[in-house]
């Protein structure tokens, strides 16, 4: 297994978020986008309650249901997990599926839940809406005829998600909203979020924090936490990155610890976010009010 779907998820997720926020390595004088999500919740559905429910899901436990027992798995981010062996690749992630995309597909009943099914060239994607923006997306390197029943098993298990849950975790936009003066757009994939004022991004990943100083990383201590910063003045693609460990990974399927990373075009946009985020992320994530049921019934409207 070459991790193709894992890499695609990361690349596509970052590209979509930065494009929607107007921050695809902008020129120094470009103006950040201030467009906010305008999607309204269907009657009886609070978008934040859906996010609170997703913050509790152990995505590798969800994947285990869809992929079957005995499959090796690897997670690179808290809201994503993929198989990591020689069998047909299966991935699950939290993703954004806007209204116009939903309207272009006919909804189906998959495991007693509303779903959007898209057959690709050699793969199949099954998206289960959670609120008007976010879905739990299953993708398998197989035909939909073979893969859809596996996604149906996961949908059935998610009717009572408690066995698939762990302690609530922070999601990136929720953490950024705690910082004074920050303005965020809609949640894209739980682990990546942009401040539309500065175009700085916060993301969470299982990674090794920072690199040795000899490679340009500088280490400082912020509120008792070691923060590594790399100020890259490449004239073609300048950037500044600060990152620090949030502690050991909670998942047995993560190779590294959980790292928070703040990135922008220069350190003047990154540094003011680091200290407040270190303090915020030291606290336990809020419990919130998880949505129940998590998924939509097949005939339930999932967008205005």
N, C-alpha and C positions, 0 to 999 in steps of 0.2 A: 504494500500500500504506500503510495507516494504523498499522501496528504493533500491531493489536488483540491478537494472540496473545502478543506480547512483553509488553505491559502486563498481560494477564491472568495470565501466568505469574508475574510479579513480585508482583502483588497477592495472588493465591491462595497463593503460596509463603510470603509473610510472614504472612498470616492463619493458615494452618495451623500454622506453627511457633509463633507467639505463643500461639495457642489451646492447643496441646499442652503448652506450657510454662507456661500460666496467666498470660501477660503481654500481654493486650490492654488496654494503658493502665490498669493496676490503680489502685485507690485507694491512697493512701499507706500505709494500715495493713493492706492485704491481704497474705496470706502466699503466697510463691511456691510453685509446684508443685515437688515433688521426685520426680515420677514419672520413672523411667528406662525406656528401651526394654527390654522383656523378651522380644522375639522371639529364638528360638534359631536357630542356623544349621542348615540341613539337613546330613546326613552328608557329610563331605568338603568342606564349604564354610566358609571362615573369612570372616566379614563384612568384616574389615579388609582382606583381600586384594582383595575387590571394590572397596572404596574406593580402595585403592592403584592399581588398574587405571583407575578412573574419573578419578583425578587426573592421568593422563597423556593422556587423550583430548582432542584438538583438536575441540571440538564443531562448529565450522564446517566442518571437513574431513568429519566424519560427515554433517552436513547436506548437503554438496555431493553426496554419493552418493545421498541420498534425493531431493533436489530436482532434480538434474540439472545438467549443466554450463551455465555461462553465467548462472546466477541471481545477482543481487546479494544480499548477506547483511549482516546487522548483528548484533553481539553486544553486549548490555548487561551481561552477567555471564559469568564464565569457564565456567560449566557450562550455558550456554544459548546458542542461536544461532537466528536466524529469517531467512527471506527478506525482502528489502526492495526489492521492485519491484512491477510491476503484475500479475504472474502470481499464480496461486492460492497463498495463503500456506502455508508449511510451517515448522514449528518443531521443534527437538529440544532436550531438556533432561534433566538428571538430576532425578528426582522420587522421592518416597516413595510406595510402594504397599503398605499393610499387609496382613496375612494375611486379615482379614475381607473386604477388598475383592477380593483374589485369589480367595477362595473363592466369591464371588458371580458370577464369570465363568468360562466354560469356556476353558481354554487351547487355543491353536491352534499349528500349525506354520507359522511365517512365516520363510521363507528358511533353513529348517533349524534354527531356534531356537524355543524356547518363547516364546509371546507371548500377551498378552491384548489383544483387539480390541474397541473400543467405538465403535459408530456413533452419532454425534450428529445434531443438526439442522443439516445442511449442513457437517459436518466428521467426521473420523475420527481416533481415537487408537489407536496401536499401542504397547504397553508391553512392553519386553524385560527380564525380570528379570536382575539381576546378583548380588544376594544376597537374603536373606529380607526386606529392607526396601526396597532401592532398585531402580529400573528406569531404563532409557534410554527416554524417552517421545518418540514421534514424533506430531505432530499436524498434520493437513493440512486445508485448507478445501476439501474435496472428498468425494465418496462413498468408502466403504471399498473398493468394487469398483475404483475408479481409484487410490486412494491406497495400499492394502495392498501391491500389487506394488513400489511405490517403497520402502516400509519393508523389504520382503523383500530388496531389493538392498543396503540398508544392513546388514541382519542378516548377509547373506553376507559383506560386506566386513569386518565385525567378528569374523569367525572368525580372521582374521590382522590384528590391529589396528595393527601397527607402522607402516604408512604413514599411519595416522590419528592418530598420537601426536606429542606434543611433550615438552618437559621437564616433570617432575612439578611440580605446583603445590600450594600449601597449600590445604586445605579448612578451613572455618571451625571445625568442632568439633575437628579435629586441633590447630589453633593454640590454641584456648581450653583444651584439656586440658593444655597446657604451662604454664599459669598456675597457680601454687600457690593452693589454696583454692577453685578453680572446680569446679563440678559441672555437667556437661552431660547432656542427654538424648540421644535417638537422632538420628542425622544425618537432616536433612530434605531438603536439596537441594544440599549441598556448599558453597554460598556464604553460608549464613545459619545461625547457631547461637546458642542462648541459654544463659547461665549461670543454672541454676535456683535458685541461692542468692540472686542479686541481681536477676534478671530483666533484666539487661543483655544486649544482643545484639551480636554481631560479624557484619558482612557485608562481602562483597567485590563491587565493581561498577566498571564502566568509567565514570568520572565526572570532573568538575572538582573538585578538593578545596577545601573551604572557600569562603567568599565574602569580599568585602571587609569590613574592620572596620566601615565605615560602616553595614553592614547587621546588625551585632551580633556578627559572628564575631571571636573573639580568637585571636591567633596566639602560640604559644610554641614553643620548641625543646626537644625531648626526645631525648637521645642523638644529637644532630646532625640530627634530622629535624624539619621544620616541621609542627606539629600545629595544626589549626584547630578551635576549640571554640565552639559556640553553646549558651548557657544560656537556654532559653526558659521563662520563668516564667508562661506563660499559665495562669490559674487553672483553666480548663476542661480543658486538655490539656498539663500541664507536661512538658518533656523536656530532655535534655541530649545533645548529639551532639559527639563528637570524631572527626576524620577526618584522614588523611594519605595521601600518595602512596606507592605501592609501586613506582613507576617506570613507564616506558613500557609500553603494552600489547604483549603478545606476538602478538596477533592483528591481521592486516591489516584485519579487519572491525570493529574497535573504533574509535569516534570519539574517545575520550578515554583517558587513562592509567588504570591500575588503582589503585583507592582502597580502603583499609580504613576501616571506619566502626564506631564503638562507640556504642551508644545506650541510654539508660535514662531513668527518670522524673526523675532528678536527677543532678547532677555528682558527688555523693558516691559513687554507684555506678559511674560511668564512669571517673573520674580514676585510681583504683587499678589499673585494667586497662590503661591506655594505655602506661605505661613498659614493663611486661613484654611486652606485645604488640609494641611497636616493636622491642624487642630480638629477640624470637622471629622476627618476620617479616623481619628483616634477614638471617637465615640462609636458606640454600637449603632448599627443602622436602625432607623425607626421601624417599629413593628408594622405600622400602617393598618389598613382595614382591607384585608384581601377579599377580592371579589369571589363570590360563590353564587351560582356555578361559574367555573373558570371559562368554559367555552360557550358558544352560542348553540341554541337548538337549531336544527336544519332550516326551520321556517322563520327564525327570529331575525329581524332587520339588524344588520351589523354596521350600517352607516346611514346618515340622514338621507 
